Amino acid sequence: MFPTTAACEGCNRIIHNCNQPKISFNLKFLSSTIHGSASHKSIDLSGNPILRIYYTSKPVLFVMCAGNELFFCLLYLLHHIQEPAAWLYWLQGLCFIICVVKTGISLVHLVTASQNMAALDVAEREAKRKTQ
């Protein structure tokens, strides 16, 4: 029988410190909405190649999301299993790599969305300056 999540303070700290992907997603969503895109998944195909692959390849998107979630599930599970099988550690290592890559993609999201917001802000200021 597994204890409650409150018993796993180390896991909770890691999970609660993973706000960067949420921030980058929200900024990407906001910039695409202001830009007038039909979806936050609509990207300029001539833009960032990492985001292009991430959003146009469903298998890549699935592996990234599933591997990221599985890493945190395994982190919790392995903390509470008395003698886990070696393959669980191997799977956790693989999922850790996926988690790191997905975090890197989130950083690319953050930078790209920040650049888009800055470009929209500059364009808006230029338009105001011309009308005054």
N, CA, C and O atoms as CSV, one atom per row, in Angstrom:
chain,resi,resn,atom,element,x,y,z
A,1,MET,N,N,0.841,-1.178,0.000
A,1,MET,CA,C,0.000,0.000,0.000
A,1,MET,C,C,0.887,1.242,0.000
A,1,MET,O,O,1.848,1.327,0.765
A,2,PHE,N,N,0.559,2.202,-0.861
A,2,PHE,CA,C,1.362,3.408,-0.997
A,2,PHE,C,C,0.894,4.487,-0.034
A,2,PHE,O,O,-0.307,4.645,0.186
A,3,PRO,N,N,1.848,5.244,0.552
A,3,PRO,CA,C,1.447,6.364,1.400
A,3,PRO,C,C,0.931,7.519,0.539
A,3,PRO,O,O,1.018,7.476,-0.688
A,4,THR,N,N,0.401,8.535,1.183
A,4,THR,CA,C,-0.134,9.688,0.446
A,4,THR,C,C,0.992,10.468,-0.198
A,4,THR,O,O,2.161,10.294,0.145
A,5,THR,N,N,0.629,11.331,-1.140
A,5,THR,CA,C,1.636,12.132,-1.834
A,5,THR,C,C,2.350,13.080,-0.893
A,5,THR,O,O,3.494,13.458,-1.147
A,6,ALA,N,N,1.698,13.471,0.189
A,6,ALA,CA,C,2.334,14.384,1.138
A,6,ALA,C,C,3.572,13.733,1.772
A,6,ALA,O,O,4.474,14.435,2.230
A,7,ALA,N,N,3.616,12.403,1.798
A,7,ALA,CA,C,4.762,11.706,2.377
A,7,ALA,C,C,5.995,11.789,1.490
A,7,ALA,O,O,7.107,11.538,1.955
A,8,CYS,N,N,5.822,12.121,0.274
A,8,CYS,CA,C,6.942,12.174,-0.671
A,8,CYS,C,C,7.314,13.625,-0.948
A,8,CYS,O,O,7.032,14.147,-2.027
A,9,GLU,N,N,7.946,14.276,0.022
A,9,GLU,CA,C,8.273,15.700,-0.097
A,9,GLU,C,C,9.244,15.974,-1.242
A,9,GLU,O,O,9.107,16.991,-1.922
A,10,GLY,N,N,10.209,15.107,-1.469
A,10,GLY,CA,C,11.156,15.312,-2.566
A,10,GLY,C,C,10.459,15.322,-3.915
A,10,GLY,O,O,10.731,16.173,-4.762
A,11,CYS,N,N,9.554,14.366,-4.107
A,11,CYS,CA,C,8.791,14.313,-5.365
A,11,CYS,C,C,7.913,15.545,-5.510
A,11,CYS,O,O,7.819,16.119,-6.594
A,12,ASN,N,N,7.270,15.953,-4.421
A,12,ASN,CA,C,6.406,17.125,-4.479
A,12,ASN,C,C,7.188,18.377,-4.841
A,12,ASN,O,O,6.705,19.197,-5.623
A,13,ARG,N,N,8.384,18.543,-4.291
A,13,ARG,CA,C,9.198,19.721,-4.610
A,13,ARG,C,C,9.558,19.750,-6.089
A,13,ARG,O,O,9.503,20.803,-6.724
A,14,ILE,N,N,9.924,18.606,-6.633
A,14,ILE,CA,C,10.275,18.546,-8.056
A,14,ILE,C,C,9.065,18.879,-8.910
A,14,ILE,O,O,9.167,19.669,-9.850
A,15,ILE,N,N,7.922,18.286,-8.594
A,15,ILE,CA,C,6.726,18.509,-9.393
A,15,ILE,C,C,6.274,19.961,-9.300
A,15,ILE,O,O,5.899,20.552,-10.312
A,16,HIS,N,N,6.303,20.546,-8.105
A,16,HIS,CA,C,5.850,21.933,-7.943
A,16,HIS,C,C,6.837,22.935,-8.508
A,16,HIS,O,O,6.456,24.077,-8.766
A,17,ASN,N,N,8.075,22.560,-8.707
A,17,ASN,CA,C,9.051,23.471,-9.296
A,17,ASN,C,C,9.058,23.420,-10.814
A,17,ASN,O,O,9.887,24.077,-11.443
A,18,CYS,N,N,8.172,22.672,-11.408
A,18,CYS,CA,C,8.115,22.540,-12.869
A,18,CYS,C,C,7.112,23.520,-13.461
A,18,CYS,O,O,6.298,23.134,-14.300
A,19,ASN,N,N,7.154,24.779,-13.040
A,19,ASN,CA,C,6.221,25.778,-13.559
A,19,ASN,C,C,6.676,26.369,-14.874
A,19,ASN,O,O,5.860,26.953,-15.587
A,20,GLN,N,N,7.936,26.246,-15.225
A,20,GLN,CA,C,8.458,26.843,-16.454
A,20,GLN,C,C,7.697,26.377,-17.683
A,20,GLN,O,O,7.391,27.213,-18.533
A,21,PRO,N,N,7.362,25.075,-17.840
A,21,PRO,CA,C,6.582,24.686,-19.016
A,21,PRO,C,C,5.212,25.360,-19.055
A,21,PRO,O,O,4.726,25.700,-20.134
A,22,LYS,N,N,4.577,25.558,-17.888
A,22,LYS,CA,C,3.276,26.221,-17.854
A,22,LYS,C,C,3.409,27.673,-18.298
A,22,LYS,O,O,2.577,28.170,-19.057
A,23,ILE,N,N,4.444,28.349,-17.833
A,23,ILE,CA,C,4.656,29.745,-18.195
A,23,ILE,C,C,4.913,29.870,-19.692
A,23,ILE,O,O,4.336,30.736,-20.349
A,24,SER,N,N,5.768,29.017,-20.230
A,24,SER,CA,C,6.066,29.106,-21.656
A,24,SER,C,C,4.840,28.779,-22.499
A,24,SER,O,O,4.615,29.404,-23.535
A,25,PHE,N,N,4.049,27.810,-22.064
A,25,PHE,CA,C,2.822,27.483,-22.799
A,25,PHE,C,C,1.861,28.666,-22.772
A,25,PHE,O,O,1.297,29.032,-23.804
A,26,ASN,N,N,1.671,29.265,-21.598
A,26,ASN,CA,C,0.745,30.386,-21.493
A,26,ASN,C,C,1.195,31.572,-22.338
A,26,ASN,O,O,0.366,32.227,-22.969
A,27,LEU,N,N,2.486,31.854,-22.358
A,27,LEU,CA,C,2.993,32.954,-23.177
A,27,LEU,C,C,2.834,32.633,-24.659
A,27,LEU,O,O,2.482,33.513,-25.445
A,28,LYS,N,N,3.089,31.389,-25.050
A,28,LYS,CA,C,2.905,30.973,-26.450
A,28,LYS,C,C,1.438,31.095,-26.835
A,28,LYS,O,O,1.115,31.574,-27.922
A,29,PHE,N,N,0.556,30.662,-25.948
A,29,PHE,CA,C,-0.880,30.735,-26.200
A,29,PHE,C,C,-1.318,32.195,-26.338
A,29,PHE,O,O,-2.077,32.529,-27.248
A,30,LEU,N,N,-0.848,33.061,-25.447
A,30,LEU,CA,C,-1.189,34.480,-25.486
A,30,LEU,C,C,-0.675,35.141,-26.761
A,30,LEU,O,O,-1.403,35.887,-27.416
A,31,SER,N,N,0.575,34.867,-27.112
A,31,SER,CA,C,1.135,35.504,-28.309
A,31,SER,C,C,0.427,35.030,-29.580
A,31,SER,O,O,0.225,35.820,-30.502
A,32,SER,N,N,0.050,33.757,-29.640
A,32,SER,CA,C,-0.653,33.269,-30.828
A,32,SER,C,C,-2.071,33.826,-30.892
A,32,SER,O,O,-2.588,34.081,-31.979
A,33,THR,N,N,-2.702,34.017,-29.734
A,33,THR,CA,C,-4.038,34.597,-29.705
A,33,THR,C,C,-4.004,36.057,-30.149
A,33,THR,O,O,-4.831,36.475,-30.960
A,34,ILE,N,N,-3.069,36.825,-29.633
A,34,ILE,CA,C,-2.937,38.234,-30.015
A,34,ILE,C,C,-2.565,38.346,-31.483
A,34,ILE,O,O,-3.017,39.257,-32.177
A,35,HIS,N,N,-1.743,37.422,-31.954
A,35,HIS,CA,C,-1.306,37.430,-33.351
A,35,HIS,C,C,-2.444,37.058,-34.296
A,35,HIS,O,O,-2.358,37.305,-35.499
A,36,GLY,N,N,-3.502,36.469,-33.761
A,36,GLY,CA,C,-4.660,36.110,-34.580
A,36,GLY,C,C,-4.620,34.698,-35.122
A,36,GLY,O,O,-5.375,34.374,-36.039
A,37,SER,N,N,-3.763,33.848,-34.584
A,37,SER,CA,C,-3.691,32.449,-35.034
A,37,SER,C,C,-4.951,31.701,-34.618
A,37,SER,O,O,-5.549,31.996,-33.583
A,38,ALA,N,N,-5.341,30.746,-35.421
A,38,ALA,CA,C,-6.516,29.935,-35.108
A,38,ALA,C,C,-6.251,29.019,-33.916
A,38,ALA,O,O,-7.180,28.667,-33.189
A,39,SER,N,N,-4.994,28.630,-33.709
A,39,SER,CA,C,-4.622,27.730,-32.621
A,39,SER,C,C,-3.201,28.044,-32.173
A,39,SER,O,O,-2.392,28.544,-32.955
A,40,HIS,N,N,-2.901,27.747,-30.905
A,40,HIS,CA,C,-1.529,27.939,-30.437
A,40,HIS,C,C,-0.580,26.943,-31.094
A,40,HIS,O,O,0.639,27.110,-31.048
A,41,LYS,N,N,-1.149,25.906,-31.704
A,41,LYS,CA,C,-0.326,24.910,-32.402
A,41,LYS,C,C,-0.012,25.325,-33.835
A,41,LYS,O,O,0.797,24.684,-34.505
A,42,SER,N,N,-0.654,26.401,-34.308
A,42,SER,CA,C,-0.355,26.916,-35.641
A,42,SER,C,C,0.991,27.626,-35.578
A,42,SER,O,O,1.155,28.602,-34.846
A,43,ILE,N,N,1.940,27.133,-36.342
A,43,ILE,CA,C,3.266,27.737,-36.321
A,43,ILE,C,C,3.690,28.063,-37.736
A,43,ILE,O,O,3.196,27.494,-38.709
A,44,ASP,N,N,4.610,28.985,-37.819
A,44,ASP,CA,C,5.201,29.333,-39.107
A,44,ASP,C,C,6.161,28.202,-39.470
A,44,ASP,O,O,7.143,27.970,-38.764
A,45,LEU,N,N,5.882,27.500,-40.569
A,45,LEU,CA,C,6.704,26.347,-40.943
A,45,LEU,C,C,8.131,26.741,-41.317
A,45,LEU,O,O,9.019,25.889,-41.349
A,46,SER,N,N,8.356,28.016,-41.599
A,46,SER,CA,C,9.724,28.455,-41.873
A,46,SER,C,C,10.421,28.891,-40.584
A,46,SER,O,O,11.592,29.269,-40.603
A,47,GLY,N,N,9.699,28.837,-39.472
A,47,GLY,CA,C,10.233,29.273,-38.186
A,47,GLY,C,C,11.143,28.238,-37.553
A,47,GLY,O,O,11.899,27.550,-38.238
A,48,ASN,N,N,11.059,28.140,-36.255
A,48,ASN,CA,C,11.923,27.266,-35.474
A,48,ASN,C,C,11.735,25.797,-35.868
A,48,ASN,O,O,10.616,25.288,-35.797
A,49,PRO,N,N,12.801,25.106,-36.281
A,49,PRO,CA,C,12.672,23.710,-36.721
A,49,PRO,C,C,12.290,22.759,-35.588
A,49,PRO,O,O,11.621,21.756,-35.833
A,50,ILE,N,N,12.699,23.053,-34.363
A,50,ILE,CA,C,12.365,22.185,-33.230
A,50,ILE,C,C,10.867,22.224,-32.978
A,50,ILE,O,O,10.231,21.182,-32.822
A,51,LEU,N,N,10.304,23.427,-32.938
A,51,LEU,CA,C,8.865,23.545,-32.716
A,51,LEU,C,C,8.076,22.991,-33.896
A,51,LEU,O,O,6.987,22.447,-33.711
A,52,ARG,N,N,8.613,23.122,-35.105
A,52,ARG,CA,C,7.931,22.590,-36.293
A,52,ARG,C,C,7.784,21.073,-36.170
A,52,ARG,O,O,6.704,20.533,-36.406
A,53,ILE,N,N,8.864,20.389,-35.802
A,53,ILE,CA,C,8.805,18.923,-35.631
A,53,ILE,C,C,7.893,18.562,-34.472
A,53,ILE,O,O,7.098,17.627,-34.567
A,54,TYR,N,N,8.007,19.305,-33.378
A,54,TYR,CA,C,7.213,19.037,-32.175
A,54,TYR,C,C,5.716,19.107,-32.470
A,54,TYR,O,O,4.948,18.275,-31.987
A,55,TYR,N,N,5.302,20.094,-33.256
A,55,TYR,CA,C,3.874,20.274,-33.505
A,55,TYR,C,C,3.349,19.575,-34.751
A,55,TYR,O,O,2.144,19.342,-34.850
A,56,THR,N,N,4.199,19.236,-35.692
A,56,THR,CA,C,3.690,18.596,-36.908
A,56,THR,C,C,3.776,17.078,-36.866
A,56,THR,O,O,3.113,16.408,-37.657
A,57,SER,N,N,4.568,16.525,-35.971
A,57,SER,CA,C,4.696,15.073,-35.861
A,57,SER,C,C,3.940,14.584,-34.631
A,57,SER,O,O,4.380,14.791,-33.500
A,58,LYS,N,N,2.808,13.937,-34.856
A,58,LYS,CA,C,2.027,13.424,-33.727
A,58,LYS,C,C,2.781,12.380,-32.907
A,58,LYS,O,O,2.667,12.388,-31.681
A,59,PRO,N,N,3.551,11.478,-33.533
A,59,PRO,CA,C,4.317,10.529,-32.718
A,59,PRO,C,C,5.343,11.223,-31.808
A,59,PRO,O,O,5.530,10.820,-30.660
A,60,VAL,N,N,6.001,12.260,-32.324
A,60,VAL,CA,C,6.981,12.991,-31.500
A,60,VAL,C,C,6.271,13.662,-30.329
A,60,VAL,O,O,6.728,13.570,-29.189
A,61,LEU,N,N,5.163,14.332,-30.603
A,61,LEU,CA,C,4.409,15.003,-29.545
A,61,LEU,C,C,3.930,14.001,-28.499
A,61,LEU,O,O,4.003,14.272,-27.300
A,62,PHE,N,N,3.435,12.835,-28.951
A,62,PHE,CA,C,2.966,11.812,-28.021
A,62,PHE,C,C,4.104,11.294,-27.140
A,62,PHE,O,O,3.951,11.198,-25.923
A,63,VAL,N,N,5.241,10.962,-27.748
A,63,VAL,CA,C,6.379,10.429,-26.980
A,63,VAL,C,C,6.864,11.456,-25.964
A,63,VAL,O,O,7.174,11.109,-24.825
A,64,MET,N,N,6.929,12.711,-26.375
A,64,MET,CA,C,7.388,13.765,-25.463
A,64,MET,C,C,6.440,13.919,-24.271
A,64,MET,O,O,6.883,13.977,-23.124
A,65,CYS,N,N,5.153,13.984,-24.544
A,65,CYS,CA,C,4.186,14.170,-23.457
A,65,CYS,C,C,4.085,12.933,-22.565
A,65,CYS,O,O,4.084,13.049,-21.340
A,66,ALA,N,N,4.000,11.759,-23.172
A,66,ALA,CA,C,3.878,10.519,-22.394
A,66,ALA,C,C,5.148,10.251,-21.590
A,66,ALA,O,O,5.074,9.869,-20.423
A,67,GLY,N,N,6.305,10.448,-22.206
A,67,GLY,CA,C,7.568,10.228,-21.497
A,67,GLY,C,C,7.753,11.179,-20.335
A,67,GLY,O,O,8.257,10.791,-19.281
A,68,ASN,N,N,7.349,12.422,-20.521
A,68,ASN,CA,C,7.449,13.412,-19.453
A,68,ASN,C,C,6.561,13.027,-18.269
A,68,ASN,O,O,7.003,13.053,-17.120
A,69,GLU,N,N,5.318,12.673,-18.552
A,69,GLU,CA,C,4.391,12.288,-17.486
A,69,GLU,C,C,4.833,10.990,-16.808
A,69,GLU,O,O,4.750,10.863,-15.587
A,70,LEU,N,N,5.299,10.034,-17.601
A,70,LEU,CA,C,5.738,8.763,-17.046
A,70,LEU,C,C,6.941,8.941,-16.123
A,70,LEU,O,O,7.068,8.230,-15.126
A,71,PHE,N,N,7.827,9.890,-16.449
A,71,PHE,CA,C,8.976,10.146,-15.578
A,71,PHE,C,C,8.511,10.515,-14.173
A,71,PHE,O,O,9.023,9.980,-13.189
A,72,PHE,N,N,7.540,11.429,-14.074
A,72,PHE,CA,C,7.078,11.854,-12.753
A,72,PHE,C,C,6.296,10.752,-12.047
A,72,PHE,O,O,6.352,10.644,-10.822
A,73,CYS,N,N,5.569,9.936,-12.803
A,73,CYS,CA,C,4.886,8.785,-12.195
A,73,CYS,C,C,5.906,7.793,-11.636
A,73,CYS,O,O,5.740,7.282,-10.529
A,74,LEU,N,N,6.955,7.525,-12.405
A,74,LEU,CA,C,7.992,6.595,-11.948
A,74,LEU,C,C,8.767,7.159,-10.765
A,74,LEU,O,O,9.175,6.418,-9.870
A,75,LEU,N,N,8.966,8.456,-10.764
A,75,LEU,CA,C,9.653,9.093,-9.640
A,75,LEU,C,C,8.904,8.822,-8.346
A,75,LEU,O,O,9.508,8.467,-7.334
A,76,TYR,N,N,7.605,8.989,-8.379
A,76,TYR,CA,C,6.772,8.711,-7.214
A,76,TYR,C,C,6.750,7.223,-6.895
A,76,TYR,O,O,6.923,6.828,-5.742
A,77,LEU,N,N,6.539,6.406,-7.909
A,77,LEU,CA,C,6.422,4.964,-7.711
A,77,LEU,C,C,7.706,4.364,-7.133
A,77,LEU,O,O,7.660,3.580,-6.184
A,78,LEU,N,N,8.844,4.736,-7.710
A,78,LEU,CA,C,10.111,4.171,-7.245
A,78,LEU,C,C,10.466,4.631,-5.829
A,78,LEU,O,O,11.207,3.953,-5.116
A,79,HIS,N,N,9.944,5.760,-5.440
A,79,HIS,CA,C,10.183,6.230,-4.079
A,79,HIS,C,C,9.494,5.314,-3.056
A,79,HIS,O,O,9.970,5.161,-1.931
A,80,HIS,N,N,8.372,4.712,-3.458
A,80,HIS,CA,C,7.567,3.940,-2.518
A,80,HIS,C,C,7.685,2.432,-2.661
A,80,HIS,O,O,7.190,1.704,-1.801
A,81,ILE,N,N,8.316,1.940,-3.707
A,81,ILE,CA,C,8.482,0.491,-3.864
A,81,ILE,C,C,9.718,0.056,-3.081
A,81,ILE,O,O,10.778,0.672,-3.190
A,82,GLN,N,N,9.576,-1.005,-2.293
A,82,GLN,CA,C,10.669,-1.500,-1.450
A,82,GLN,C,C,11.862,-1.957,-2.288
A,82,GLN,O,O,12.978,-1.476,-2.090
A,83,GLU,N,N,11.635,-2.877,-3.216
A,83,GLU,CA,C,12.701,-3.401,-4.064
A,83,GLU,C,C,12.233,-3.403,-5.522
A,83,GLU,O,O,11.751,-4.417,-6.025
A,84,PRO,N,N,12.381,-2.246,-6.199
A,84,PRO,CA,C,11.896,-2.178,-7.588
A,84,PRO,C,C,12.768,-2.988,-8.543
A,84,PRO,O,O,13.953,-3.211,-8.296
A,85,ALA,N,N,12.167,-3.409,-9.610
A,85,ALA,CA,C,12.892,-4.150,-10.651
A,85,ALA,C,C,13.844,-3.206,-11.379
A,85,ALA,O,O,13.597,-2.004,-11.473
A,86,ALA,N,N,14.917,-3.761,-11.885
A,86,ALA,CA,C,15.935,-2.951,-12.565
A,86,ALA,C,C,15.384,-2.265,-13.805
A,86,ALA,O,O,15.813,-1.159,-14.135
A,87,TRP,N,N,14.441,-2.898,-14.501
A,87,TRP,CA,C,13.900,-2.287,-15.711
A,87,TRP,C,C,13.135,-1.000,-15.422
A,87,TRP,O,O,13.020,-0.135,-16.289
A,88,LEU,N,N,12.609,-0.873,-14.194
A,88,LEU,CA,C,11.931,0.377,-13.839
A,88,LEU,C,C,12.928,1.537,-13.770
A,88,LEU,O,O,12.613,2.662,-14.157
A,89,TYR,N,N,14.132,1.246,-13.272
A,89,TYR,CA,C,15.168,2.289,-13.240
A,89,TYR,C,C,15.624,2.644,-14.654
A,89,TYR,O,O,15.888,3.807,-14.956
A,90,TRP,N,N,15.713,1.642,-15.507
A,90,TRP,CA,C,16.088,1.886,-16.895
A,90,TRP,C,C,15.033,2.755,-17.579
A,90,TRP,O,O,15.360,3.708,-18.287
A,91,LEU,N,N,13.766,2.413,-17.355
A,91,LEU,CA,C,12.664,3.181,-17.933
A,91,LEU,C,C,12.654,4.609,-17.392
A,91,LEU,O,O,12.392,5.559,-18.130
A,92,GLN,N,N,12.937,4.747,-16.113
A,92,GLN,CA,C,12.997,6.094,-15.532
A,92,GLN,C,C,14.132,6.906,-16.157
A,92,GLN,O,O,13.969,8.100,-16.410
A,93,GLY,N,N,15.264,6.280,-16.406
A,93,GLY,CA,C,16.378,6.977,-17.051
A,93,GLY,C,C,16.010,7.435,-18.455
A,93,GLY,O,O,16.332,8.555,-18.851
A,94,LEU,N,N,15.338,6.576,-19.204
A,94,LEU,CA,C,14.882,6.942,-20.541
A,94,LEU,C,C,13.879,8.092,-20.476
A,94,LEU,O,O,13.955,9.042,-21.255
A,95,CYS,N,N,12.948,7.991,-19.546
A,95,CYS,CA,C,11.941,9.044,-19.394
A,95,CYS,C,C,12.564,10.342,-18.891
A,95,CYS,O,O,12.073,11.425,-19.210
A,96,PHE,N,N,13.633,10.249,-18.113
A,96,PHE,CA,C,14.338,11.454,-17.660
A,96,PHE,C,C,14.911,12.216,-18.859
A,96,PHE,O,O,14.826,13.442,-18.929
A,97,ILE,N,N,15.489,11.473,-19.790
A,97,ILE,CA,C,16.037,12.115,-20.996
A,97,ILE,C,C,14.915,12.814,-21.764
A,97,ILE,O,O,15.085,13.941,-22.227
A,98,ILE,N,N,13.773,12.145,-21.897
A,98,ILE,CA,C,12.629,12.746,-22.579
A,98,ILE,C,C,12.154,13.984,-21.827
A,98,ILE,O,O,11.813,14.996,-22.440
A,99,CYS,N,N,12.134,13.903,-20.504
A,99,CYS,CA,C,11.721,15.036,-19.672
A,99,CYS,C,C,12.650,16.235,-19.875
A,99,CYS,O,O,12.188,17.372,-19.971
A,100,VAL,N,N,13.941,15.984,-19.939
A,100,VAL,CA,C,14.909,17.063,-20.152
A,100,VAL,C,C,14.723,17.677,-21.541
A,100,VAL,O,O,14.768,18.897,-21.694
A,101,VAL,N,N,14.513,16.831,-22.550
A,101,VAL,CA,C,14.289,17.340,-23.915
A,101,VAL,C,C,13.011,18.161,-23.966
A,101,VAL,O,O,12.984,19.225,-24.585
A,102,LYS,N,N,11.948,17.680,-23.321
A,102,LYS,CA,C,10.683,18.420,-23.324
A,102,LYS,C,C,10.841,19.745,-22.585
A,102,LYS,O,O,10.242,20.743,-22.986
A,103,THR,N,N,11.621,19.774,-21.533
A,103,THR,CA,C,11.889,21.033,-20.838
A,103,THR,C,C,12.657,21.983,-21.750
A,103,THR,O,O,12.406,23.188,-21.751
A,104,GLY,N,N,13.593,21.438,-22.525
A,104,GLY,CA,C,14.310,22.256,-23.502
A,104,GLY,C,C,13.373,22.825,-24.551
A,104,GLY,O,O,13.509,23.981,-24.951
A,105,ILE,N,N,12.418,22.012,-24.999
A,105,ILE,CA,C,11.430,22.487,-25.968
A,105,ILE,C,C,10.575,23.585,-25.345
A,105,ILE,O,O,10.206,24.549,-26.015
A,106,SER,N,N,10.263,23.435,-24.069
A,106,SER,CA,C,9.505,24.483,-23.383
A,106,SER,C,C,10.300,25.783,-23.305
A,106,SER,O,O,9.732,26.871,-23.398
A,107,LEU,N,N,11.607,25.667,-23.135
A,107,LEU,CA,C,12.447,26.873,-23.146
A,107,LEU,C,C,12.445,27.524,-24.529
A,107,LEU,O,O,12.415,28.749,-24.645
A,108,VAL,N,N,12.479,26.699,-25.575
A,108,VAL,CA,C,12.389,27.234,-26.936
A,108,VAL,C,C,11.041,27.933,-27.123
A,108,VAL,O,O,10.964,28.998,-27.734
A,109,HIS,N,N,9.973,27.316,-26.586
A,109,HIS,CA,C,8.645,27.939,-26.603
A,109,HIS,C,C,8.705,29.314,-25.948
A,109,HIS,O,O,8.199,30.298,-26.488
A,110,LEU,N,N,9.324,29.364,-24.789
A,110,LEU,CA,C,9.390,30.606,-24.018
A,110,LEU,C,C,10.121,31.693,-24.785
A,110,LEU,O,O,9.655,32.830,-24.848
A,111,VAL,N,N,11.254,31.356,-25.364
A,111,VAL,CA,C,12.038,32.335,-26.125
A,111,VAL,C,C,11.269,32.783,-27.366
A,111,VAL,O,O,11.194,33.978,-27.652
A,112,THR,N,N,10.700,31.831,-28.100
A,112,THR,CA,C,9.959,32.155,-29.320
A,112,THR,C,C,8.742,33.019,-29.012
A,112,THR,O,O,8.489,34.009,-29.698
A,113,ALA,N,N,7.994,32.645,-27.988
A,113,ALA,CA,C,6.810,33.428,-27.623
A,113,ALA,C,C,7.202,34.817,-27.135
A,113,ALA,O,O,6.511,35.792,-27.430
A,114,SER,N,N,8.296,34.918,-26.396
A,114,SER,CA,C,8.775,36.230,-25.934
A,114,SER,C,C,9.162,37.105,-27.119
A,114,SER,O,O,8.843,38.294,-27.145
A,115,GLN,N,N,9.841,36.528,-28.091
A,115,GLN,CA,C,10.219,37.284,-29.288
A,115,GLN,C,C,8.982,37.710,-30.068
A,115,GLN,O,O,8.930,38.826,-30.587
A,116,ASN,N,N,7.980,36.828,-30.157
A,116,ASN,CA,C,6.741,37.179,-30.848
A,116,ASN,C,C,6.016,38.312,-30.133
A,116,ASN,O,O,5.528,39.240,-30.778
A,117,MET,N,N,5.941,38.244,-28.810
A,117,MET,CA,C,5.279,39.302,-28.048
A,117,MET,C,C,6.024,40.626,-28.199
A,117,MET,O,O,5.398,41.678,-28.328
A,118,ALA,N,N,7.347,40.579,-28.184
A,118,ALA,CA,C,8.134,41.802,-28.353
A,118,ALA,C,C,7.913,42.391,-29.747
A,118,ALA,O,O,7.780,43.607,-29.889
A,119,ALA,N,N,7.871,41.546,-30.767
A,119,ALA,CA,C,7.633,42.029,-32.131
A,119,ALA,C,C,6.241,42.633,-32.259
A,119,ALA,O,O,6.075,43.659,-32.919
A,120,LEU,N,N,5.237,42.015,-31.638
A,120,LEU,CA,C,3.884,42.569,-31.667
A,120,LEU,C,C,3.825,43.906,-30.933
A,120,LEU,O,O,3.137,44.827,-31.372
A,121,ASP,N,N,4.539,44.012,-29.829
A,121,ASP,CA,C,4.577,45.257,-29.070
A,121,ASP,C,C,5.237,46.377,-29.882
A,121,ASP,O,O,4.747,47.506,-29.898
A,122,VAL,N,N,6.330,46.068,-30.544
A,122,VAL,CA,C,7.021,47.060,-31.379
A,122,VAL,C,C,6.113,47.512,-32.519
A,122,VAL,O,O,6.027,48.705,-32.810
A,123,ALA,N,N,5.435,46.564,-33.163
A,123,ALA,CA,C,4.534,46.908,-34.262
A,123,ALA,C,C,3.381,47.792,-33.776
A,123,ALA,O,O,2.982,48.740,-34.453
A,124,GLU,N,N,2.859,47.467,-32.604
A,124,GLU,CA,C,1.766,48.259,-32.035
A,124,GLU,C,C,2.226,49.676,-31.703
A,124,GLU,O,O,1.497,50.638,-31.948
A,125,ARG,N,N,3.405,49.807,-31.158
A,125,ARG,CA,C,3.952,51.134,-30.828
A,125,ARG,C,C,4.225,51.950,-32.089
A,125,ARG,O,O,3.998,53.160,-32.121
A,126,GLU,N,N,4.713,51.276,-33.120
A,126,GLU,CA,C,4.963,51.961,-34.396
A,126,GLU,C,C,3.652,52.468,-35.000
A,126,GLU,O,O,3.590,53.583,-35.520
A,127,ALA,N,N,2.603,51.639,-34.928
A,127,ALA,CA,C,1.307,52.036,-35.456
A,127,ALA,C,C,0.746,53.231,-34.686
A,127,ALA,O,O,0.166,54.132,-35.291
A,128,LYS,N,N,0.907,53.254,-33.374
A,128,LYS,CA,C,0.450,54.386,-32.565
A,128,LYS,C,C,1.238,55.642,-32.892
A,128,LYS,O,O,0.677,56.735,-32.971
A,129,ARG,N,N,2.534,55.483,-33.081
A,129,ARG,CA,C,3.401,56.616,-33.384
A,129,ARG,C,C,3.016,57.235,-34.732
A,129,ARG,O,O,3.048,58.456,-34.881
A,130,LYS,N,N,2.656,56.411,-35.703
A,130,LYS,CA,C,2.281,56.910,-37.030
A,130,LYS,C,C,0.937,57.640,-37.012
A,130,LYS,O,O,0.731,58.579,-37.781
A,131,THR,N,N,0.026,57.213,-36.139
A,131,THR,CA,C,-1.285,57.848,-36.073
A,131,THR,C,C,-1.276,59.137,-35.252
A,131,THR,O,O,-2.236,59.905,-35.322
A,132,GLN,N,N,-0.250,59.390,-34.498
A,132,GLN,CA,C,-0.191,60.616,-33.674
A,132,GLN,C,C,0.392,61.781,-34.391
A,132,GLN,O,O,0.500,62.866,-33.820
